[in-house]
Amino acid sequence: MIDRLVNALFKWERLRAALFVEVHMYDRLDHIMADPEAMEIASSFIPDFDGWRSWSLNKDKGRYYFNDIPEDNMMAAIERLEDMELSNS
């Protein structure tokens, strides 16, 4: 049953590509979170097909900030995260 479901999902090329992109994103997040030096920085900026997405961790507050809105460039993604942190202060 699982084999039929997987074969059905991977039949469509666009869906297959989207699934692999999603898996790669979670693999990258696992890699970042396992690296102590990377967790000191505690943010990531991802160039997606429609713009930059990002997340950040404020260790003092123990709060994550996610920017799911695609930004035109990396600097705009950084500024959006900063605005999110300031508005929650």
C-alpha positions in Angstrom: 0.0 0.0 0.0 2.8 2.4 0.9 4.6 1.5 -2.3 1.5 2.4 -4.4 1.2 5.7 -2.6 4.9 6.6 -3.1 4.8 5.6 -6.7 1.7 7.7 -7.3 3.3 10.8 -5.6 6.5 10.4 -7.6 4.7 10.0 -10.9 4.3 13.8 -11.3 7.7 15.4 -11.9 6.8 18.8 -10.3 5.4 17.1 -7.2 8.5 14.9 -7.0 10.8 18.0 -7.3 8.8 19.8 -4.6 9.0 16.8 -2.3 12.8 16.7 -2.7 13.2 20.4 -2.0 11.1 20.0 1.2 13.3 17.1 2.3 16.5 19.0 1.5 15.3 22.0 3.6 14.6 19.8 6.6 18.0 18.0 6.2 19.7 21.5 6.1 17.8 22.6 9.2 18.9 19.4 11.0 22.5 20.0 10.0 22.4 23.6 11.2 20.8 22.7 14.6 23.4 19.9 15.2 26.3 22.3 14.7 27.0 24.3 17.9 28.8 27.1 16.1 25.9 27.5 13.7 23.5 27.6 16.6 25.4 30.5 18.1 24.4 32.5 15.0 20.9 31.0 15.1 19.5 32.2 11.9 19.3 31.0 8.3 18.4 32.6 5.0 17.2 30.4 2.2 17.0 31.5 -1.4 13.8 30.0 -2.7 12.4 30.0 -6.2 10.2 33.1 -5.5 12.5 35.0 -3.0 14.4 34.8 0.2 12.9 33.1 3.3 14.5 33.2 6.7 14.3 32.2 10.4 16.0 33.3 13.5 16.3 32.4 17.2 16.3 34.8 20.0 18.1 32.8 22.7 17.4 35.3 25.5 13.6 35.0 24.9 13.7 31.4 23.8 11.6 32.4 20.7 11.9 31.5 17.0 11.0 34.0 14.3 10.0 32.7 10.8 9.6 34.8 7.7 7.5 32.8 5.2 6.9 35.8 3.0 9.4 35.8 0.1 11.6 38.8 0.1 13.4 40.3 -3.0 16.9 40.0 -1.5 18.7 38.8 1.6 19.0 42.2 3.2 15.2 42.6 3.0 14.9 39.2 4.7 17.3 40.3 7.5 15.4 43.6 8.0 12.0 41.7 8.2 13.4 39.4 11.0 14.7 42.4 12.9 11.3 44.1 12.6 9.6 41.0 13.9 11.9 40.8 16.9 11.5 44.5 17.7 7.7 44.4 17.4 7.7 41.5 20.0 9.9 43.3 22.5 
